[in-house]
Amino acid sequence: MKRFLVAIVLILLLPLSRIAAVSDNGSSESLISGPEIRISVYEVPLRCPLVDGLGCGSMAKPFLIELERKPNVAEAWIDHSGTRLAVMWKANISRPARARVVEDVSKITKLSELSHGARQLALQSIRSGSGWYRANNVDELSREEAESVARRLLDIVNAAEPLSQPKRERLMTSFTEILKRKFIGGELSDKEAHDELLKTARPYLGETGIQVLDKTVRDACCAWAPKNRCGWPRSRV
């Protein structure tokens, strides 16, 4: 019995395997490696406001970068849903020191540490080898967001003004690229994204389609605005 307990302790102290988190384009990123005792897992509010079940890359990226700048943090990862954050601490960082880091970064994004069963489930997810993103590959979430939002916009437009398959495919490609520029790096403001989407759509849509697209994009901009504050007036094209 004593040997069995010793074996269990040794297993818990072994480093996690270096796991690959595979992105949609086939590239891979080595996931957290190190003893489980150096890993903390937190609940975080980094969901995409426009796509259910998807983390928001544009919110997560600056947060992860800021977290990894902390001298006590080795690595920081967010899961695909934007609800779990895994922090790999550097060696010999005490719990009070960890708590101070959490208190500091909670001013940006609130963290709630998981324990017991919830923590073990998160660690199992980490071991699975996919669905976790570091700052340098979290743009994959933004690309997925852009594709999902573009598809939803076209579904709504199509319900009001049916689109041929060639038109839909061309608009899907164009909308996705515009939204990538919006979500990755914040190249476009809400209004600039709105204007480019409508400009791109005008050669393919009639007045009904344009009106529906205009309203839908404005509503979407209100949804992704900070704290759901939208200063855009209701308007007609």
Buried (B, 14 or more C-beta within 10 A) or exposed (E): EEEEEEEEEEEEEEEBEEBEBBBEEEEEBEBBBBBBEBBBBBBBEBBBBBBEEBBBBBBBBBBBBBBBEBEBBBBBBBBBBBBBBBBBBBEEBEEEBBEEBBEEBEEEBEBEBBEEEEBEEBBEBBEEBBBBBBBEBBBBBBBBBBBBBBBBBBEBBBEBBEBEEEBBEBBBEBBBBBBBBBBBEEEBEBEEBBBBBBEBBEEBBEEEBBBBBBBBBBEBBBEBBEEEEBEBEEEEE
